[in-house]
Amino acid sequence: MRLPLAAALLLAASLPAPADIGPRPRSEAPGLEATGDMKGIEVEMAAEEVSLRLGRAAHDAWVDRLVVEATFEMRNTGGEAAFEEGFPVGPVKNMKGFEIEVGGAKLAPRLVDRYQGKAVEVTEEQASREDESGRHDYWYVWDANYPAGATVVHRVRYELELFAFSEYRRVSYTLSTGARWKNTIGKARVTFRCEAPLTLEHVRSARPLRRGERTGEAITWTFENLEPGAEDDVEILYHMKDTWAADLERLREEGKRHWSAKKEVAWTLGSAHERFARPKPTAEERAAYVEAVRAMFDEAKVADGAWDFPAEERQRVRIGEDVPPEVRAEIERSIGTEAREYARPGEAAQLFEFFDGLLQAAREDRAAARAALERWAAAGEAFLAGRVTAGGRVLTLSGDAARDELRAKVAEARSLLE
């Protein structure tokens, strides 16, 4: 079963996040959360350039690889300074080939585990041992020297191996660790690319949904005078096998037989703009989404203001392409029926799950959403009047709050339609 984006976000593997370098990681750095400038640090991050390249590991078809290359221009606005710097690894040491170059010279970083505030130096071998406890906080650390008023360039390179049991996966880059340096980040640019067999068409969501732009086969975020917070961190959700278009085509075909697939079509189209870090859909994307939402009520029988929806549908089963035809035919014959989601006890609200999205589409373009909104408003009015059934059984909402919420949405729809 293909999942809507919201469910995919919950199930996508949580992978260690690449991040900006930070000052004094053993004694003062708080972790992966921005907490403002650090006292006594007179060095600012004048600029940073980050390249993220996602591909498939050569040794295993279920393991992906993220190559990270980052350049940081660090400007000392005070007197001569020397202190320890660090780069966060996370609770799992899956980072390979970490390299740090400062002022043109390669350094030999040390690896420390800061778990529960105890900065203990460990070897690469110790950190790489299989350990699923999560009771670690690894950082690479090194010593840096800043002449008064100097700009010192740092270059970092490493690879991450990404494994998850889910085909939906997530990679990220944490800009917010850069908040510990003095002042804002002057200019930051993060560029994300894919390598075969992955392409940008495998991406389901690319955040943040601002300051991003797709150019050719890359998505680039550009920030200026950035005081980075969690909302600025880059996060990519992707499917390791199927493209967005292939998923949509399959779901539309399944939607001819399954109402639950129609819902997934709407979810997929409603988040189409997120694939390329755009804050809003295009007119074409909005129109496709509105049509998908409208189609969710196609099977209802309407007479004299009463609506009756089917209560059951065939169980949704996906049969592998390698299954022999005779076995496939037998499986098809054996598939039974099940209650539709909205017809299950206490689940009637799922019938109007996309009302908010339809209202938002109407606020942005009332003409494009008018027909669908009229239909949903009429169905909502019938529901509030107790005239919506599934297989003859009256559907109800659980509690007054849910009814009040639906009533408010119907009222807004009518206002938009005037």
HUCORRA-V584967 format. One record per residue. RES is the residue in one small letter. PSI is psi in radians with two decimals (999 if undefined). Layout:
res psi
RES PSI
RES PSI
This chain:
res psi
m 2.30
r 2.40
l 2.54
p 2.79
l -0.73
a -0.75
a -0.66
a -0.67
l -0.61
l -0.60
l -0.28
a 2.49
a 2.41
s 1.95
l 2.61
p 2.39
a 2.16
p 2.67
a 2.97
d 2.73
i 2.73
g 2.72
p 2.60
r 1.01
p -0.48
r -0.69
s -0.54
e -0.43
a 2.31
p -0.17
g -2.48
l 0.39
e 2.41
a 2.29
t 0.27
g 3.05
d 2.60
m 2.32
k 2.32
g -0.11
i 2.06
e 0.34
v 2.34
e 2.71
m 1.73
a -0.63
a 2.68
e 2.56
e 2.10
v 2.31
s 2.20
l 2.13
r 2.04
l 2.24
g -2.89
r 2.36
a 2.49
a -0.47
h -0.15
d 2.18
a -0.23
w 0.04
v 2.22
d 2.92
r 2.31
l 2.09
v 2.16
v 2.22
e 2.22
a 2.44
t 2.26
f 2.20
e 1.90
m 2.14
r 2.17
n 2.02
t 0.02
g -2.71
g -3.14
e 2.39
a 2.62
a 2.24
f 2.98
e 2.43
e 2.91
g 2.91
f 2.14
p 2.39
v -0.79
g -2.97
p -0.24
v 2.28
k 1.42
n 0.25
m 2.30
k 2.54
g 0.65
f 2.26
e 2.41
i 2.25
e 2.21
v 2.12
g 0.56
g -0.07
a 2.30
k 2.37
l 2.80
a 1.71
p 2.72
r 2.64
l 2.19
v 2.67
d 1.99
r 0.29
y 2.26
q 0.60
g 0.09
k 1.81
a 1.71
v 2.23
e 2.39
v 2.81
t 2.85
e -0.69
e -0.76
q -0.76
a -0.45
s -0.11
r 2.52
e 2.14
d 1.95
e 0.24
s -0.51
g 0.06
r 1.02
h 2.76
d 1.40
y 2.46
w 2.49
y 2.38
v 2.70
w 2.90
d 2.34
a 2.52
n 2.34
y 1.91
p 2.71
a 2.24
g 0.13
a 2.69
t 2.15
v 2.14
v 2.27
h 2.40
r 2.29
v 2.44
r 2.44
y 3.04
e 2.57
l 2.35
e 2.23
l 1.99
f 2.45
a 2.64
f -0.39
s 2.57
e -0.33
y 2.26
r 2.81
r 2.33
v 2.71
s 2.88
y 2.16
t 1.79
l -0.43
s -0.31
t -0.34
g -0.08
a -0.22
r -0.26
w 2.88
k 2.47
n -2.91
t 2.91
i 2.11
g -0.91
k 2.33
a 2.35
r 2.22
v 2.19
t 2.25
f 2.27
r 2.82
c 2.65
e 2.58
a 2.45
p 0.02
l 2.58
t 3.02
l -0.33
e -0.22
h -0.20
v 2.39
r -0.51
s 2.37
a 1.92
r 2.70
p 2.73
l 0.83
r 2.72
r 0.28
g 2.67
e 2.38
r 2.22
t 1.91
g -2.13
e 0.57
a 2.61
i 2.22
t 2.30
w 2.31
t 2.20
f 2.60
e 2.48
n 0.95
l 2.17
e 1.62
p 2.36
g -3.13
a -0.52
e -0.22
d -0.17
d 2.40
v 2.31
e 2.25
i 2.15
l 2.27
y 2.87
h 2.26
m -0.21
k -0.88
d 2.49
t 2.83
w -0.75
a -0.70
a -0.72
d -0.81
l -0.73
e -0.74
r -0.77
l -0.68
r -0.66
e -0.76
e -0.51
g -0.30
k -0.33
r -0.35
h 2.19
w -0.61
s -0.57
a -0.57
k -0.68
k -0.74
e -0.56
v -0.78
a -0.75
w -0.80
t -0.81
l -0.55
g -0.38
s 0.32
a -0.65
h -0.40
e -0.33
r -0.51
f 0.53
a 0.49
r 2.42
p -0.45
k 2.71
p 2.76
t 2.95
a -0.68
e -0.75
e -0.70
r -0.75
a -0.72
a -0.70
y -0.82
v -0.72
e -0.69
a -0.68
v -0.75
r -0.71
a -0.27
m -0.32
f 0.17
d -0.57
e -0.08
a 2.45
k 2.12
v 2.22
a 2.19
d 0.70
g 0.03
a 2.45
w 2.30
d 2.12
f 2.65
p 2.50
a -0.34
e 2.84
e 2.89
r 2.54
q 2.48
r 1.92
v 2.30
r 2.13
i 2.26
g 2.58
e -0.38
d 0.05
v 2.26
p 2.59
p -0.72
e -0.62
v -0.69
r -0.78
a -0.68
e -0.70
i -0.75
e -0.73
r -0.50
s -0.13
i 2.23
g -2.86
t 2.87
e 2.81
a 2.44
r 2.74
e -0.79
y -0.29
a -0.10
r 2.61
p 2.25
g 0.09
e 0.22
a -0.45
a -0.38
q -0.33
l -0.50
f 0.48
e -0.48
f 0.25
f -0.73
d -0.78
g -0.66
l -0.70
l -0.71
q -0.73
a -0.66
a -0.60
r -0.61
e -0.56
d 1.56
r -0.68
a -0.74
a -0.51
a 0.00
r -0.88
a -0.79
a -0.71
l -0.66
e -0.75
r -0.74
w -0.66
a -0.73
a -0.71
a -0.67
g -0.71
e -0.72
a -0.68
f -0.80
l -0.44
a 0.06
g 0.49
r 0.47
v 2.20
t 2.82
a 1.92
g 0.50
g -0.20
r 2.25
v 2.28
l 2.43
t 2.77
l 2.72
s 1.71
g 2.77
d -0.57
a -0.73
a -0.67
r -0.71
d -0.67
e -0.76
l -0.70
r -0.69
a -0.67
k -0.69
v -0.73
a -0.73
e -0.70
a -0.78
r -0.64
s -0.73
l -0.50
l -0.24
e 999
